[in-house]
């Protein structure tokens, strides 16, 4: 028989496995309980009041913005080097863009979806 072992204080699912019904209690540690049945841990992350609870994905717009910014900054590092083939004016344009990237995480605080964050992403020079 399949059982899902979980922490009784938090509801967090700890393991899913096959146990003989008469022996499942012997495998539990203090503060743990067994839910009869196999719970898909990709869909459920807790058991509350004896029932599986769906995984909740919390969206953090500033985290996404920092990830996007970091990649864009890395991809534009070459524009600021002494050996860059760009003119001084082009370097200045890229410098402005790179500052916009650094400021980017501070302007996405009210975004509710990844698309909203993407829509606010600064546009690199020559890409518009």
Secondary structure, DSSP 4 states (H G I P E B T S, - for coil): -EEEEEETTT-BEEEEEE--TTTHHHHPPTTEEEEES---TTTEEEEETTEEEE--PPP-HHHHHHHHHHHHHHHHGGGGSTT--S-HHHHHHHHHHHHHHHHHGGG-TT--SHHHHHHHSPPPTT--
